[in-house]
Amino acid sequence: MFVFNRAKTEELLRHAPRCCPLTGLHQASFTISPRTADNITVMIKLRPGVSPSCQIRVKTVIRSELKIKPGENVTFTFTCSTPEKHFIMEIQKNIDCVSGPCPFGDVHLYPPGLPRLNRTFIWDVKASTKAGLELKFSTPWLRQIEPGEMCPDFVSYNINSCIDMATVNIGTFCRNGSVSRVKLLGGVVMSLHLPWDSPLTTSGFNIANRASIKRLCIIESILKGESSITLMSPNYPLGFPEDELMTWQFVVPSNMRASVFFHNYSLSNCERKEERVEYYIPGSLSNPEVFKLSDSQPANIAGSFNLSLQGCDQDAQNPGILRLLFQVVVQHPQIDESCVDLRWCQRRIYSLSVPKAITQLPIRLHKFIWKLLAPDLINIEITSPSLKLQQHVPEQRCNTSYSYSIASATPETELNVGVFCPGGSIEKIQMRNNITISLKTFSKGFLNESNHQDLKMSFVPHIKDECTFTVSPDPKAKVYLQTPNWPYGLPPYVSISWYVLVPSKQVARLGFSKDRMGIACETGRAYVNIKEETLGAEETVCREDELLPEPRNMYHNFWVNVSNCKPVDKTQLTLQFWVTFADKQIDLGVILAVVAGAGVLAAIGLTVCCVKKKKKKNQNPMVGVYNPNVNTQVPGKQGLFTKGRKNNESHVYAVIDDAMVYGHLLKESNGSVAPEVDVYRPFDGPIGSLPPSPPPLYFRKDVKRSSNAEEPPPLTDTDHDTYTFAHQKSGQSEDNGDTNEKNNGDMSVSLLENKEQDGLVE
C-alpha cells in the first residue's frame, strides 16, 4: 500500500532545483542565529528591479527585508515557493585587527542553515597600515576579469583595499586561474558571490598576517606550463590612485619564457615624477629595468620576475587617469623570437648550437640553418667566445668537420659574408641586416666536435658599416682576412671594417696581398682607411687610383676600413690583407742617439764644472761626470718627460720631413691641388667608438656613443626548432667551404620573425 508522506516530499522538493512554483504546499521555515562573538550580520532583501510579490514572514509580521544582528535568533519563512527569484542575501563579518588579535587561518562560510538564495559573503577586515594582510587562495586559484564580465560558474571574488577612509578596487576574479595570493597594505574588504544553486561550501582562501609591504598591493600569479593571463591595474577602467605603487609577482618555471604585452593603457597629467613600470628579475645585476608604458615591453623573460606600476603626482586641475590592462604569455623557449626593445634584448645571448636530439640521431646531419631577423635600428652580433672563428681563404683553409656559411641580406642587397670554421682569430661579427647562418658538416667527426659548439647571437645598437669584424689573432700565427662576397666582390657603396687587437708587448705587421684595388669608379670613390687607436695617430687613406700601403708596423689596436664605389664595369672590389705579430724591439738607433746625447751633455757638464772649480776652490771636488737629472728615456711616448713642454726641447724638430718642405711639389705631382670635397674627410671622430670609414658619396657625421655602465650578465637561451630530413642526391659533392654559394634562401621568413599574426609575440 502506497503512503504519501507530505512532509518528506516537501523537504525533497525544497532542496531540488525549482522549475515551477510549488502550489498548495506548506513553505519551509529557516532559523538563523549568528553568535555574538562572530560579529556576523545577515541581511535578506529584495533583488533590484523585482516587484515585491514575495514577502518574508517572521511570526505574524510580513516584511520585504530582514536584518539579523549578532546574538539574535530569528525564524522566518517566505510567502512564495521560489524565493531565489525575489531575494538576495548578504552575510557580513567584521574583523577588527587594530584593537585586538585577528582570527587568522581558513575562512569559513558561516552561519549554517541559510536559505538557497543568491548570496554574498563579505569579510570587512580593519588593519593598521603598519602591517600587511595576505589573502591566500587554494587551488584552482583565481583569474582576474574585466568589469562587466561574468564568471562561467557565476562564482566570483571581489577585493577592495581600505587605507584610512579611501577604498580601492583591486579587482574582480573568477575561479580556475593563476592568481594564488594577494597582499594588501592596511584593511581589506573581501567579497565572495555565490549563486543560489552553488554547491560551494568553503570560501577557498585564508587570511594571514604579513609585515608592511610599503605599497598598495602585491598580486602573485603562478604560471605553470604554457599559459597566458590578463591583469588590470586597481580601479580599472578608472584611474590608478595618485602617486601609488603596486607590484605583480609572476612565478614562472626556469625552463619557460614569459612575454609582456600592454593592450590598453592611459596616462595621467603629472606635475612631479613620471609614470612608469619597473621589471625586477631575481639574480640580475641591472635591477630594476625601467620602461615607459608607451615602450615595447620585454619578451622572452627566462623564469620568474616582478612587474611594478608607479604613479605620479597629478595635476590638480586636470589630473587625467592612469590605467593599464596587460597580458603575460608563457611558452616554451622558441627559436622564433622577436626583439623589439634594444635595452632589454641587449642583455640576452642566444645559443646557436645544434641540439643534442639532432646530433644523436642514427643519420648524419648535413646542414642546419638559422635565420635571424633584426628589427630596424637593432643589429645582430655573432660571437664565438672560446673557439673564435677562422675565415676560409685559399691561404688559410678550414680543416674542421664543420663550417658556418654566413650571409646578410635585405630586399635590395645580398652579401655573402664568408665561410668560417672554429679555431681562428675572429671574436665577433656585427651585421646590419637579416642573417642566415648555415652549418655544414663534412665528416663523422662532427659528432665529437659538436659538443664544443659555442656560436652565440645577440642584438646590438645600429652600426655604421655593413659588416664589422673584431679580430684577436694568435701572436704566433699569420692571419689572412678578405672582403665579403669573395671572389665576386663587394656590392657598390658597401663599407666593411676590421678592428684588430694588438697585445701591449707586441707589434703587428699589416700588409696587403696586392698593390692596387684593381677597380675604376663610375660614381663616388673607393677607399682603404687605416688608423691606429691611439691619441694623435695619423690616418692612412688610399683611393682606388692609388697604390695600396706597403707593409707597416702597428703598435696599437687598429682599424682597417674598405669602402666601395660604383665601378665602371662589372669588376667589383676584392681585397685581402694579412697580419703577423712580433715582440716589440727597442730601436738601436734611438739608443745610440740617446747615449751620444748623454755623452755630449756629460762633456759640457765637465767643462762647466772645471770652470766653476777654478773660481771656487773651496767646493768639494767632483767624483764623476754622470748627471742623473738628464732625461735618457726613449722619446716618443707621452708621460715619460718629467718637465713640461716649456722646459724641454721636445717641441724642437731634430729632423725635417721632406714632405713638409716639398709638399707643394708633391701636390702638383698628382695633378690635384685640393682633395675632392664631396667624397672624403679625414677621420676626426672618437677613438675606439667607430671605424674610420668615410661615406662613399656624402659626408656622415661621426656617431658618438656615451659611456655606458657595465652590462649585467646575459641570459642564455636554449633553442628549439622543427627539422627537415632529406636523402642526399647521388653524386652530390660535399665541399669544405672552398666554393662560396650564392644564398638564394627566402629571407622574408625568419626563425626570429614576429608572431603577431597569430596574436602572440615571443
Beta strands, then each sheet from edge to edge (+ up, - down):
strand 1: 29-32
strand 2: 40-46
strand 3: 56-58
strand 4: 61-63
strand 5: 66-68
strand 6: 74-78
strand 7: 87-96
strand 8: 105-108
strand 9: 118-126
strand 10: 131-137
strand 11: 142-145
strand 12: 156-163
strand 13: 166-175
strand 14: 179-185
strand 15: 187-194
strand 16: 202-211
strand 17: 217-222
strand 18: 227-232
strand 19: 245-251
strand 20: 257-268
strand 21: 270-272
strand 22: 276-280
strand 23: 289-291
strand 24: 301-302
strand 25: 305-310
strand 26: 313-314
strand 27: 320-331
strand 28: 348-351
strand 29: 367-372
strand 30: 378-383
strand 31: 389-391
strand 32: 402-409
strand 33: 414-422
strand 34: 426-431
strand 35: 434-441
strand 36: 456-461
strand 37: 467-471
strand 38: 479-482
strand 39: 495-500
strand 40: 506-512
strand 41: 521-523
strand 42: 527-532
strand 43: 539-543
strand 44: 552-554
strand 45: 558-563
strand 46: 566-567
strand 47: 576-583
strand 48: 715-717
sheet 1: 1+ 6- 3+ 4-
sheet 2: 5+ 2- 7+ 9+ 15- 12+ 13- 11+
sheet 3: 8+ 16- 10+ 14- 17+ 19+ 25- 22+ 23-
sheet 4: 18+ 27- 20+ 24-
sheet 5: 21+ 26-
sheet 6: 43+ 42- 45+ 39- 37- 34+ 30- 36+ 28- 48-
sheet 7: 29+ 35- 32+ 33- 31+
sheet 8: 38+ 47- 40+ 44-
sheet 9: 41+ 46-
end
